Amino acid sequence: MVDSAYYTGRTGIVTGANSGIGYAVSEELLKRGAVVYMAGRSPEKIAKAAARLSAYGDRVRTLIMDVTKQEQVQKGIEGTAAEAGRLDFLFNNAGVGGTMPFEQATLEDWKTIIDANLWSVIYGVHAAVPIMLRQGSGHIVNTSSIAGIIPPPFQALYSLTKYGVTGMTECLRYEFAEKGLHFSTICPANIATPIFNKGIDGRTYGELKIPDDAYPVEKAASLILDRVSEWKGIIIVPEDPNTDAWKGYVLGDRAVEERLYRMAHDRREAFEKSGTYF
Ligand SMILES: NC(=O)c1ccc[n+]([C@@H]2O[C@H](COP(=O)([O-])OP(=O)(O)OC[C@H]3O[C@@H](n4cnc5c(N)ncnc54)[C@H](OP(=O)(O)O)[C@@H]3O)[C@@H](O)[C@H]2O)c1
């Protein structure tokens, strides 16, 4: 059952809070009564995003951290817990997208995306768990992807990082349950955010074209916080029809496999035509 008081008076950090899902989750946390440390790597971008939420007064705080830098993540998380007196939530949301043919990926590309999407989450968890263990409570919410439970062709780099996030988070969920800690994995699919023209380096390429059928980001944030309050482990957003696709994939459903083969064909055709992965 959704716990509407789960966030009231509690303190949380959201990484990648200046944009997309991170911004929407920050706003939704504020609506639900939390104190929110909005974390971003660009002081200008995070200040601008926090200013848009100034109606929530001093419950909106900012934090500068590049999640690929362990010292910054450690300092940011420990500093927040010291200032606020506790840390109830950590949303490891920051990350980059990545769709590209395997042949085009350099080893540097693999390292870049692993830093941004996997080491970032490891750094966050590594810093937050000792604090939460001392408190005897806390909830860590790591953002994976639908590509962290179903492997989309042409997303081997991205999918590697997101499967890593899913696996790690699920393990820790059971490992720390008796210590009062909770873990959730967010698996978004096609949410309307600026991610669609960003490369694995976080830079934007060409014009932003959000797919017509993309799910509204505010609805995604609300669903995420509802399911987190229910202590759900894997949270697929939106739930339908992705949950059925996931179950079908795990069970070796031929129809789901056919869709993945078709996606591979279409993406290769598009790539061979344009020579780019956007
Ligand atoms: N939208 C979807 O359909 C979808 C689907 C599956 C998974 N996801 C996941 O959801 C999460 C949020 O993505 P989004 O869709 O909201 O995209 P977004 O609007 O592009 O937001 C990504 C955020 O992550 C931040 N970020 C990236 N690298 C960072 C770094 N090294 N240090 C600190 N911040 C960094 C970005 O900061 P800058 O603005 O400074 O670059 C931005 O604030 C990501 O983990 C993504 O993989 C999204």
The ligand as an SDF file (V2000), in Angstrom:
LIG
                    3D

 48 52  0  0  0  0  0  0  0  0999 V2000
   14.2500    8.8390  -19.9210 N   0  0  0  0  0  0  0  0  0  0  0  0
   14.1970    7.5270  -20.1000 C   0  0  0  0  0  0  0  0  0  0  0  0
   13.4060    7.0180  -20.9070 O   0  0  0  0  0  0  0  0  0  0  0  0
   15.0870    6.6080  -19.3230 C   0  0  0  0  0  0  0  0  0  0  0  0
   14.9760    5.2280  -19.5760 C   0  0  0  0  0  0  0  0  0  0  0  0
   15.7760    4.3630  -18.8640 C   0  0  0  0  0  0  0  0  0  0  0  0
   16.6500    4.8350  -17.8980 C   0  0  0  0  0  0  0  0  0  0  0  0
   16.7460    6.1850  -17.6860 N   0  0  0  0  0  0  0  0  0  0  0  0
   17.7050    6.6090  -16.6570 C   0  0  0  0  0  0  0  0  0  0  0  0
   17.1440    7.6230  -15.8480 O   0  0  0  0  0  0  0  0  0  0  0  0
   18.1920    8.4400  -15.3190 C   0  0  0  0  0  0  0  0  0  0  0  0
   17.8390    9.9000  -15.5360 C   0  0  0  0  0  0  0  0  0  0  0  0
   17.7790   10.1320  -16.9300 O   0  0  0  0  0  0  0  0  0  0  0  0
   16.8010   11.2120  -17.6030 P   0  0  0  0  0  0  0  0  0  0  0  0
   15.9800   10.5010  -18.6000 O   0  0  0  0  0  0  0  0  0  0  0  0
   16.1550   12.0480  -16.5800 O   0  0  0  0  0  0  0  0  0  0  0  0
   17.8930   12.0290  -18.4530 O   0  0  0  0  0  0  0  0  0  0  0  0
   18.4270   13.5360  -18.3540 P   0  0  0  0  0  0  0  0  0  0  0  0
   17.2700   14.4880  -18.3850 O   0  0  0  0  0  0  0  0  0  0  0  0
   19.4510   13.6140  -19.4090 O   0  0  0  0  0  0  0  0  0  0  0  0
   19.0920   13.6300  -16.9120 O   0  0  0  0  0  0  0  0  0  0  0  0
   20.3170   13.0280  -16.6250 C   0  0  0  0  0  0  0  0  0  0  0  0
   20.8990   13.7300  -15.4130 C   0  0  0  0  0  0  0  0  0  0  0  0
   22.0950   13.0520  -15.0170 O   0  0  0  0  0  0  0  0  0  0  0  0
   23.0990   14.0310  -14.8570 C   0  0  0  0  0  0  0  0  0  0  0  0
   24.4460   13.5030  -15.0250 N   0  0  0  0  0  0  0  0  0  0  0  0
   24.9750   12.7950  -16.0550 C   0  0  0  0  0  0  0  0  0  0  0  0
   26.2670   12.5260  -15.8420 N   0  0  0  0  0  0  0  0  0  0  0  0
   26.5810   13.0870  -14.6420 C   0  0  0  0  0  0  0  0  0  0  0  0
   27.7620   13.1700  -13.8590 C   0  0  0  0  0  0  0  0  0  0  0  0
   28.9290   12.6290  -14.2850 N   0  0  0  0  0  0  0  0  0  0  0  0
   27.7050   13.7950  -12.6550 N   0  0  0  0  0  0  0  0  0  0  0  0
   26.5560   14.3480  -12.2160 C   0  0  0  0  0  0  0  0  0  0  0  0
   25.4130   14.3420  -12.9210 N   0  0  0  0  0  0  0  0  0  0  0  0
   25.4230   13.7040  -14.1180 C   0  0  0  0  0  0  0  0  0  0  0  0
   22.7880   15.0920  -15.9100 C   0  0  0  0  0  0  0  0  0  0  0  0
   23.4870   16.2800  -15.6090 O   0  0  0  0  0  0  0  0  0  0  0  0
   23.8890   17.3380  -16.7730 P   0  0  0  0  0  0  0  0  0  0  0  0
   22.6180   18.0690  -17.1120 O   0  0  0  0  0  0  0  0  0  0  0  0
   24.9230   18.1810  -16.1220 O   0  0  0  0  0  0  0  0  0  0  0  0
   24.4120   16.5380  -17.9320 O   0  0  0  0  0  0  0  0  0  0  0  0
   21.2800   15.1860  -15.7180 C   0  0  0  0  0  0  0  0  0  0  0  0
   20.9800   15.9930  -14.6130 O   0  0  0  0  0  0  0  0  0  0  0  0
   19.4910    7.9900  -16.0150 C   0  0  0  0  0  0  0  0  0  0  0  0
   20.2080    7.1390  -15.1460 O   0  0  0  0  0  0  0  0  0  0  0  0
   18.9810    7.2130  -17.2200 C   0  0  0  0  0  0  0  0  0  0  0  0
   19.8850    6.2310  -17.6520 O   0  0  0  0  0  0  0  0  0  0  0  0
   15.9950    7.0710  -18.3630 C   0  0  0  0  0  0  0  0  0  0  0  0
  1  2  1  0
  2  3  2  0
  2  4  1  0
  4  5  1  0
  4 48  2  0
  5  6  2  0
  6  7  1  0
  7  8  2  0
  8  9  1  0
  8 48  1  0
  9 10  1  0
  9 46  1  0
 10 11  1  0
 11 12  1  0
 11 44  1  0
 12 13  1  0
 13 14  1  0
 14 15  2  0
 14 16  1  0
 14 17  1  0
 17 18  1  0
 18 19  2  0
 18 20  1  0
 18 21  1  0
 21 22  1  0
 22 23  1  0
 23 24  1  0
 23 42  1  0
 24 25  1  0
 25 26  1  0
 25 36  1  0
 26 27  1  0
 26 35  1  0
 27 28  2  0
 28 29  1  0
 29 30  1  0
 29 35  2  0
 30 31  1  0
 30 32  2  0
 32 33  1  0
 33 34  2  0
 34 35  1  0
 36 37  1  0
 36 42  1  0
 37 38  1  0
 38 39  2  0
 38 40  1  0
 38 41  1  0
 42 43  1  0
 44 45  1  0
 44 46  1  0
 46 47  1  0
M  CHG  2   8   1  16  -1
M  END
$$$$
